[in-house]
């Protein structure tokens, strides 16, 4: 089984993912790292050279490759669910878990930065939240409260998956 973690930047996908993978005894995959490896460039550099459409095309290709694996916990980029084809791939090949975090908590966790192409100003996070949070909630098979320590959140996800499969 593949477990796809989706959510806003700062929701804990990259922090919780390795902990959950350890609990489940499966590999951890960071989708952005797969994209960077294939491109030979950072996410920021890809956005600068190819824009968001170029990045999204690379993201879809990386997701298609990762989705062929037998078992993994995959930390997906915050925008992976924006593309309908990605949503089909995610649903068809694994369990999608939305790491839900209140906007106030995300504001504490995420600072605008040059290495975050879509969050360069404080209001960018608010806009992304308004656009994406309802989509994550509607799309994901599982919604998990992602406030707390990485171990607590990974434990919640594990329990949710056991409840679902059991």
Secondary structure, 3 states (H helix, E strand, C coil): CEEEEECCCCCCHHHHHHHHHHHHCCCEEEHHHHHHHHHCCCHHHHHHHHHHHHHHHHHHHHHHHHCCCCCEEEECCCCHHHCHHHHHHHHHHCEEEEEECCHHHHHHHCCCCCCCCCCCCHHHHHHHHHHHHHHHHHHCCEEEECCCCHHHHHHHHHHHHHHHHC
